[in-house]
Amino acid sequence: MAINSPEQIKFVNEQIRPIAEKLRALKAQSDALLVDWYGGLNTQFPNDSTPVEDGRDAEGVSRLTGQNVNDICYLLAVKVADMHDAIIAKPCVRPLRAE
């Protein structure tokens, strides 16, 4: 059975390909972040309630803690390990741009 109906093609072009592009970009950004994290920054953030003193709470932005930073880095490490480059890249039509 061919996959060629207008509805199927629209789904691939308007949903599958764009989300694959976003996943590929997220994986590249996550890989770069994890290089920094495991390159030594992970030792600088205690996995506790120590606040990140960036002054952003004065702007109405939530205050992060060392645990928040550790949690997001852990989540990225687990999810990036599950992302397979070949699966993500196959539907992509645009070159990956570094930002």
Secondary structure as UniProt FT lines:
FT   HELIX           6..11
FT   HELIX           12..16
FT   HELIX           17..38
FT   TURN            39..40
FT   HELIX           41..44
FT   HELIX           56..59
FT   HELIX           66..82
FT   HELIX           85..89
FT   TURN            90..91
//
